[in-house]
């Protein structure tokens, strides 16, 4: 199979649906990833007050979003 013919169908499933993983990812899955990032941050950064935890949550959300965006961009590269 030639590379061009593979590239033309790489975004489609055999039944014609879009194969873009981003459209099939549920928000709950992204939240689980944010929670895992939060757990890791809490293990490495001993913060116990609510303001600190809120900041860690913001960091985890931004980090997950950057990873998500970068991964989606690389699919099209």
Backbone torsions as a table, in degrees:
resi	resn	phi	psi	omega
1	UNK	NA	134.7	-179.8
2	UNK	-75.9	153.8	-179.1
3	UNK	-61.2	-37.6	-178.3
4	UNK	-64.2	-39.6	-179.8
5	UNK	-70.5	-33.1	176.1
6	UNK	-66.0	-44.0	-177.8
7	UNK	-64.3	-32.2	-177.3
8	UNK	-71.9	-21.8	-178.6
9	UNK	-112.1	2.3	-174.6
10	UNK	-65.6	-21.1	179.7
11	UNK	-92.4	5.2	-177.4
12	UNK	-120.0	144.9	174.5
13	UNK	-85.4	163.7	179.4
14	UNK	-55.8	-28.9	-179.6
15	UNK	-89.6	8.0	175.9
16	UNK	94.0	-8.2	178.2
17	UNK	-71.1	160.5	177.2
18	UNK	-68.6	137.0	178.4
19	UNK	-95.2	9.7	-179.3
20	UNK	-68.0	112.1	-176.8
21	UNK	-60.9	-28.1	-176.9
22	UNK	-65.0	-38.0	-179.4
23	UNK	-73.8	-19.4	-177.7
24	UNK	-97.3	-4.5	-177.8
25	UNK	-83.6	123.6	-179.7
26	UNK	-78.3	148.9	177.7
27	UNK	-57.2	-30.6	178.8
28	UNK	-63.2	-34.6	179.1
29	UNK	-66.4	-41.7	178.0
30	UNK	-65.6	-37.3	179.0
31	UNK	-66.2	-37.7	176.8
32	UNK	-61.8	-38.7	178.5
33	UNK	-66.1	-43.1	176.9
34	UNK	-59.6	-42.2	179.5
35	UNK	-62.9	-39.4	178.0
36	UNK	-66.3	-40.1	176.9
37	UNK	-62.7	-42.9	178.1
38	UNK	-59.1	-45.5	179.2
39	UNK	-58.2	-42.9	179.7
40	UNK	-65.5	-44.3	179.0
41	UNK	-61.6	-42.5	-179.4
42	UNK	-65.2	-33.3	178.1
43	UNK	-67.6	-34.5	-174.5
44	UNK	-98.1	-17.7	179.9
45	UNK	-125.2	102.2	-176.0
46	UNK	-72.3	86.9	179.0
47	UNK	-118.9	130.1	-177.0
48	UNK	-121.6	-18.7	-178.8
49	UNK	-79.3	158.8	-173.8
50	UNK	-66.1	-33.6	178.1
51	UNK	-64.9	-42.4	178.3
52	UNK	-64.4	-40.7	178.8
53	UNK	-66.9	-36.7	176.5
54	UNK	-63.7	-40.5	177.7
55	UNK	-64.9	-41.5	177.1
56	UNK	-61.4	-39.2	178.6
57	UNK	-61.9	-43.8	178.5
58	UNK	-62.4	-41.8	179.0
59	UNK	-62.8	-45.0	-179.1
60	UNK	-62.1	-41.6	180.0
61	UNK	-65.5	-45.0	179.4
62	UNK	-64.0	-41.2	-179.3
63	UNK	-63.7	-46.2	178.8
64	UNK	-61.2	-41.2	-179.5
65	UNK	-64.0	-39.8	178.3
66	UNK	-65.6	-41.2	178.1
67	UNK	-64.3	-45.7	-179.9
68	UNK	-59.6	-46.5	-179.2
69	UNK	-65.8	-43.7	-179.9
70	UNK	-63.9	-41.0	179.8
71	UNK	-65.4	-40.9	179.4
72	UNK	-65.6	-39.2	179.8
73	UNK	-66.4	-35.6	-178.0
74	UNK	-71.9	-22.3	177.7
75	UNK	-63.2	-36.0	-176.6
76	UNK	-88.8	-7.4	-176.4
77	UNK	-77.1	NA	NA
